[in-house]
Amino acid sequence: MMTVPETVLTELRTAASAAAEKLATNIAGYDVGERLGITDAFLVCSAPSDRQIQAICEEIEHQLKDQHGSVPLRREGRGADTWVLLDYGHMVIHVQHEQERAVYGLDRLYADVPTVDLDLPEAPSTV
């Protein structure tokens, strides 16, 4: 059973949509509230380059501020740009380089928590 509060779910979906607009891949939401107790949800997404990671983060920050008045409490990883963490308190957003994501395996680490329906359109298939 999902325990993410509706207000957090709305912001998480805004962040996921902003990431998708900047072509983030493998966008996933996790309900980590019961497991961690310090935040309600994680959003994890990937990008193939440092520049794209920055563009995704900037769009997420812009959309969350514009639509919800939310600003991150802190932002980690600005220098390396292979893994940027945006901490909003009630949710934490991880934007990772595809290789970093494979190495650190957040998806495997949180495989036993409920996923969050991010209400994103399905990616178009390529034939």
N, C-alpha and C positions, 0 to 999 in steps of 0.2 A: 504494500500500500504506500502510495506517495504521500510525503509529509511536507513538501515544499509549499510554503504559504502562497496564496494567489498573487500577492503583490510581487513576491520574488519571482514567481513563474512568469509574470508579465515582463519583468525586466530581463529575465534570462532569455525569453523569446525575442525581445528587442535586440539583445546582444547577438544572439544566433543569427537573426536576420541581417544585422549589420555586417557580421563576419561573412555571411553568404554573398552579400552584395559585393564584397571585395574578393570574392572567389576563394574563400577558405575551403578547405576540404576536410572530410571526415569529421563533421561537426557533431559533437555528442554532449548531452546533458546528463548529469548524475545527481541524484538525491542523496547527499552525504550527511544530512542533518543528524540522523540517529547514529551514524558511524563516527562522526567527528565531533559534533557538539559545538564547534566554533564557527561554523558556517552552514548554510542550508543547502547550497548547491554548487556544483562545479560545471563550468562550460569548458570543453576542450576542443580545440580545432587546430588544423595544420596548414602550413603554407610551404612552398618549395624554395623561397628565398627570403633573405633578411628584409629586403625592401617591401615585399608583400606582407610580411609579419608586421612591419611598422604601419603600413596602410590599413591593415585589418584592425590593429589596436586603436589607431586614430579614429577610424569610423565607429568602432564600438563606443569609445569614450564620447564622441560627438553625439551619437544617437541617444545614449543613456542620459547625457546631460540635457539634451534638447527635449526629449520626450518625458523624462522622469525627474529631472533635476538632480540626478545622481552623479557624483564624482568619485573616483577611486580614493580610498584611504591611503593607498600606496601603490606604486608601480615598480616592479623589480625586473631587471634584465634589459634596461635601456641600452647599455653599452654593447653587449654581445649580440642581441637581437636574434638569438636562436631559440630562446624560450622567454617570452614575456609573460609575467603574471600581473593581472590587474585585480587587486583586492578591494572589493566593495563592502566587505564586512559580512553581509548576508549572502553573498555569492563571490566566488573566486573564478576568474577567467584565465585559462592557460592557452596561449597562442604559441605553438611550437613549430619549429622546423620539422619537416617530415622525418628526418633522421633522428632528431632528438626524441621525438614521440616514440619511435620504434625502440630506442635504447632505454628510455626511462619507464615506459609502459604504464602510464597512468590508467589506461583503459583496462589493463590486466589487474592492476592493483585494486580497482574499484568495480571489478566484474560482478561482485556479489551484492552491490547496492542497486536499488531501482533506477532505471533510466527515466529521463524526463522527456515527454513528447514536446519537441521544440516547435512543432507546427510549421515546419519548413516544407516548401514544395519539393517534390522528388527531383533529383538531378536528372537532366535529360540524358538519355542513353546515347552512346556514341556507337555507330555501326560502321 
